[in-house]
Amino acid sequence: MRRSGSGAGRRRQLGGQAAVYLASRVKKVWLLARGGSLAASMSHYLVERIKAQPNIEVLAETEITALDGHGGSLETVRWRDRASGEETTHPIRHLFLFIGADPNTAWLARCDVALDAKGFVRTGGDCGAADHALETSRAGVFAIGDVRSGSVKRVAAAVGEGAQVVAALHAYLARTGDHVAPAAGGRT
């Protein structure tokens, strides 16, 4: 399990809560944190709960460097201690990755794309001017997945939104008279 030090408020807790939950169901949980300590990004109560779990090992200043396996199955995970540079490999078949919940969208505000108070991209009726539920405040600019304000923050939902936005893009281009240059093989 890997968790970044980013996030705000309750979102900071999610990786730690997942570790506690998983610890009740598996023999061992490694909680990797890129930051120097869990206390910088989690409540004192949750940090104490994590410390109380005998099968959770917390590794601060640590990042995953490799995932290896065969036939589509994970077999080993390698990580590096950022302070010492030492790398460690463990036989692990399952990985839960929580990389934070803060959107990296500040640059979009400079492009006149409306963001909510937390920095997530506003779409559809939430931004007023959009013709499609996934369109932003800028005509022809769409947002999908976790970056979208009000999204459910699940991979399957993002995949579905991606499929929807392809049709929305084609409709936008047809409506505005713009066109997409054919890709290799003649497909658009």
JODA-V765332 format. One record per backbone hydrogen bond with DSSP energy under -1.0 kcal/mol. NH is the residue of the N-H (numbers start at 1). CO is the residue of the C=O. Records with the same first field share a line. If there is no record, write none. Layout:
NH = CO ; CO
This chain:
2 = 96
3 = 32
4 = 98
11 = 8
12 = 9
13 = 10
14 = 11
17 = 13
18 = 14
19 = 15
20 = 16
21 = 17
22 = 18
23 = 19
24 = 21
25 = 22
26 = 22
29 = 55
31 = 57
32 = 1
33 = 59
41 = 38
42 = 38
47 = 43
48 = 44
49 = 45
50 = 46
51 = 47
52 = 48
53 = 50
56 = 53
57 = 29
59 = 31
61 = 35
62 = 33
63 = 80
65 = 78
66 = 78
68 = 76
73 = 70
75 = 68
76 = 68
77 = 90
78 = 66
79 = 88
80 = 63
81 = 86
82 = 61
85 = 81
88 = 79
90 = 77
98 = 2
105 = 103
108 = 105
111 = 108
112 = 109
113 = 108
116 = 120
119 = 116
121 = 147
122 = 114
124 = 135
126 = 123
127 = 124
129 = 127
135 = 132
136 = 141
141 = 138
143 = 134
148 = 145
149 = 121
151 = 148
158 = 154
159 = 155
160 = 156
161 = 157
162 = 158
163 = 159
164 = 160
165 = 161
166 = 162
167 = 163
168 = 164
169 = 165
170 = 166
171 = 167
172 = 168
173 = 169
174 = 170
175 = 171
176 = 172
177 = 173
183 = 187
186 = 183
